[in-house]
């Protein structure tokens, strides 16, 4: 892979990491006991039944969103680590090179198209 493409993909991954971290900070807090884990915020809006219902609804919305953002952040961080380890762009399953078009579409891709399923 050409260095210019690698640099471009790394920059894209770093931007995505920053964006994901900002999004997570809006709805979750980092878990102090588990590195890389986030916990959805549960905000106390009051003591009334309507306020309690709103708290539960917002929390129920945040949990799956937090989970998806956390997974994507882990994928991005792993891709950045692979760049540092000089193993980026190699399929985790068959060890062949991942097509550059796939990496352009998803810089955090860990597998070739054949093994993406």
Buried (B, 14 or more C-beta within 10 A) or exposed (E): EEEEEBEBBBEBBBEBBEBBBEBBEEBBEBEEEEEEEBBBBEEEEEEEEEEEEBBEEBBEEBBEBBEEBBEBBBBBBBBBEBBEEEEBBBBBEEEEEBBEEBBEEBBBBBBBEEEEE
